[in-house]
């Protein structure tokens, strides 16, 4: 379903510009239908605003996605001098991929903390004014950082599981946020000879990989909390 909004302005041109700026798109990316050309009135009295309907040509994006992209671009201007943002969407997620010629570490932060903060802020801003796509969550990535991070976590926990099976001793991992613990659980799901448990509260939750006693079968899972 295409994104459609209506905008008013003193003139048709002003209304079109206002609508394009609200969605962060260019005039070439939209179709415009003039609903009311407006009027100046007499001596400034009795004037009527122009009104237009703006339809975004890209049918695979939502209003929330477009507003999220625009909001993110505004934020990035405070961090880096050169950047581009690619918008892609699925039925559940609005994906914003950042490419920048500047230092990307500043945008990522320690263990992705800056990315998480931007996701929260952008989601709040975009969701506040959008009905179309409002149920979708925001995911922001920089130069493929998230994919590399997921691969590194999966590799790390599998190596730890191997050590646990070999030594017969449990190993407790460093604390992880919920999103990273989920990656670890998925990576360990089909690992034999171990049992997983999670202890702690909030951001201090830690995964412990325990060896199974002989005859205990395969991975019996864990308390995923």
C-alpha positions as CSV (number, residue, x, y, z in Angstrom):
1,X,0.0,0.0,0.0
2,X,1.6,3.3,-1.0
3,X,2.3,6.1,1.4
4,X,-0.2,8.9,1.0
5,X,-0.4,12.2,2.9
6,X,-2.2,15.5,2.5
7,X,-0.5,18.9,3.0
8,X,-1.6,22.5,3.0
9,X,0.3,25.7,2.1
10,X,-0.2,29.2,1.0
11,X,0.4,28.0,-2.5
12,X,0.4,24.6,-4.3
13,X,4.2,24.7,-4.5
14,X,4.5,25.4,-0.8
15,X,2.2,22.5,0.1
16,X,4.2,20.1,-2.2
17,X,7.5,21.2,-0.6
18,X,6.1,20.8,2.9
19,X,4.9,17.3,2.1
20,X,8.2,16.2,0.6
21,X,10.2,17.6,3.5
22,X,8.0,15.8,6.0
23,X,8.7,12.5,4.4
24,X,12.3,13.2,3.4
25,X,11.7,12.6,-0.3
26,X,12.4,14.6,-3.5
27,X,9.7,15.9,-5.8
28,X,10.7,13.2,-8.4
29,X,9.9,10.5,-5.9
30,X,6.2,11.4,-5.5
31,X,3.0,11.9,-7.5
32,X,1.0,15.0,-6.7
33,X,-2.7,15.6,-6.9
34,X,-3.9,19.1,-6.4
35,X,-7.0,19.0,-4.2
36,X,-7.5,22.7,-3.8
37,X,-5.5,25.5,-5.5
38,X,-6.4,27.9,-2.8
39,X,-7.1,31.6,-3.1
40,X,-5.6,34.9,-1.8
41,X,-8.9,36.5,-0.8
42,X,-9.4,40.2,-0.9
43,X,-6.9,42.4,0.9
44,X,-5.6,39.3,2.7
45,X,-9.1,38.5,4.0
46,X,-11.0,35.3,3.2
47,X,-7.9,33.6,1.7
48,X,-7.9,29.8,1.4
49,X,-4.9,27.5,1.7
50,X,-3.9,25.3,-1.2
51,X,-4.2,21.5,-0.5
52,X,-2.4,18.6,-2.2
53,X,-2.3,14.8,-1.9
54,X,1.2,13.4,-2.1
55,X,1.7,9.7,-3.0
56,X,5.2,8.1,-2.7
57,X,6.1,6.1,-5.8
58,X,8.0,3.5,-3.9
59,X,5.3,1.0,-2.8
60,X,7.5,-1.2,-0.6
61,X,8.2,1.5,2.0
62,X,6.0,2.8,4.8
63,X,5.4,6.3,6.2
64,X,7.2,5.2,9.4
65,X,10.1,4.0,7.3
66,X,10.5,7.3,5.4
67,X,10.2,9.4,8.5
68,X,12.7,7.1,10.3
69,X,15.2,7.6,7.5
70,X,14.7,11.4,7.6
71,X,15.1,11.4,11.4
72,X,18.3,9.3,11.3
73,X,19.8,11.5,8.6
74,X,19.2,14.6,10.8
75,X,20.9,12.9,13.7
76,X,23.9,11.7,11.7
77,X,24.7,15.2,10.7
78,X,25.9,15.8,14.3
79,X,28.3,12.8,14.2
80,X,29.8,12.6,10.8
81,X,30.3,14.8,7.7
82,X,29.7,12.3,5.0
83,X,27.0,9.5,5.1
84,X,24.2,7.8,3.2
85,X,21.3,5.8,4.5
86,X,19.6,3.0,2.6
87,X,16.0,2.2,3.6
88,X,14.7,-1.4,3.3
89,X,11.6,-2.9,4.9
90,X,10.1,-6.3,5.6
91,X,6.7,-7.1,7.1
92,X,8.1,-6.6,10.6
93,X,11.3,-4.5,10.4
94,X,12.4,-1.2,9.0
95,X,16.1,-1.6,8.2
96,X,18.3,1.5,8.0
97,X,21.8,0.8,6.7
98,X,24.4,3.6,7.2
99,X,27.4,4.0,5.0
100,X,30.0,6.6,6.0
101,X,33.4,7.6,4.9
102,X,34.2,8.8,8.4
103,X,35.0,6.9,11.6
104,X,32.2,4.4,12.0
105,X,33.2,3.4,15.6
106,X,31.6,6.6,16.8
107,X,28.3,5.6,15.3
108,X,28.4,2.1,16.7
109,X,29.6,2.7,20.2
110,X,30.8,0.2,22.7
111,X,29.1,-3.2,21.8
112,X,26.6,-1.3,19.6
113,X,25.3,0.9,22.4
114,X,25.1,4.1,20.2
115,X,23.3,2.1,17.5
116,X,20.7,1.0,20.1
117,X,20.2,4.5,21.4
118,X,19.7,5.8,17.8
119,X,17.2,2.9,17.2
120,X,15.2,4.0,20.3
121,X,15.2,7.7,19.4
122,X,14.4,7.3,15.7
123,X,11.7,4.8,16.5
124,X,10.0,7.2,18.9
125,X,10.2,10.1,16.4
126,X,9.0,8.2,13.4
127,X,6.3,6.3,15.3
128,X,4.8,9.4,16.8
129,X,3.6,10.8,13.4
130,X,3.1,7.6,11.4
131,X,0.1,5.3,11.1
132,X,1.3,3.5,8.0
133,X,4.0,1.0,9.2
134,X,3.6,2.0,12.8
135,X,3.8,-1.6,14.1
136,X,7.3,-2.2,12.6
137,X,10.4,-2.0,14.7
138,X,13.5,0.0,13.7
139,X,16.9,-1.7,13.0
140,X,19.9,0.5,12.3
141,X,23.2,-0.9,11.1
142,X,26.6,0.6,10.1
143,X,28.7,-1.0,7.4
144,X,27.4,-4.5,8.2
145,X,28.5,-4.3,11.9
146,X,25.5,-6.3,13.2
147,X,26.1,-9.2,10.9
148,X,29.8,-9.4,11.8
149,X,28.9,-9.2,15.5
150,X,26.3,-12.0,15.2
151,X,28.9,-14.2,13.5
152,X,31.5,-13.5,16.1
153,X,29.2,-14.3,19.0
154,X,28.0,-17.5,17.4
155,X,31.6,-18.6,16.8
156,X,32.7,-17.7,20.3
157,X,29.9,-19.6,22.1
158,X,30.5,-22.7,20.0
159,X,34.2,-22.6,20.9
160,X,33.3,-22.3,24.6
161,X,30.9,-25.2,24.3
162,X,33.7,-27.3,22.8
163,X,35.9,-26.4,25.8
164,X,33.2,-27.4,28.2
165,X,32.7,-30.8,26.6
166,X,36.4,-31.3,26.6
167,X,37.1,-30.2,30.2
168,X,33.9,-31.3,31.8
169,X,33.7,-28.0,33.6
170,X,31.1,-25.2,33.3
171,X,32.1,-21.8,31.8
172,X,30.2,-18.6,32.4
173,X,30.3,-16.0,29.7
174,X,30.5,-12.3,30.1
175,X,27.2,-10.4,30.6
176,X,25.3,-9.8,27.4
177,X,22.3,-7.7,26.4
178,X,19.1,-9.6,25.5
179,X,19.7,-9.3,21.8
180,X,23.1,-10.9,22.0
181,X,22.0,-13.7,24.4
182,X,19.3,-14.6,21.8
183,X,22.1,-15.0,19.2
184,X,24.0,-17.2,21.7
185,X,21.0,-19.4,22.4
186,X,20.3,-20.0,18.7
187,X,24.0,-20.8,18.1
188,X,24.0,-23.3,21.0
189,X,20.7,-24.9,20.2
190,X,22.1,-27.9,18.3
191,X,25.3,-28.3,20.4
192,X,25.4,-31.7,22.0
193,X,26.7,-32.5,25.5
194,X,25.9,-29.2,27.1
195,X,23.2,-27.6,29.2
196,X,22.6,-23.8,29.2
197,X,21.4,-21.7,32.1
198,X,21.1,-17.9,32.5
199,X,21.5,-16.1,35.8
200,X,21.5,-12.5,36.9
201,X,19.3,-9.5,36.4
202,X,19.0,-6.9,33.7
203,X,22.1,-6.1,31.7
204,X,24.1,-8.3,34.2
205,X,22.6,-11.5,33.0
206,X,25.2,-14.2,32.1
207,X,25.0,-17.4,30.3
208,X,26.6,-20.5,31.8
209,X,27.4,-23.4,29.6
210,X,27.4,-26.6,31.7
211,X,28.6,-30.1,30.7
212,X,26.0,-32.8,30.7
213,X,26.7,-35.9,32.8
214,X,27.4,-39.0,30.9
215,X,24.2,-40.5,29.6
216,X,22.5,-37.2,29.8
217,X,21.7,-37.0,26.1
218,X,22.2,-33.9,24.0
219,X,21.7,-30.2,24.7
220,X,18.8,-30.0,27.1
221,X,18.5,-26.3,26.6
222,X,18.3,-23.9,29.5
223,X,16.4,-21.3,31.4
224,X,16.3,-18.6,28.7
225,X,15.6,-15.6,30.8
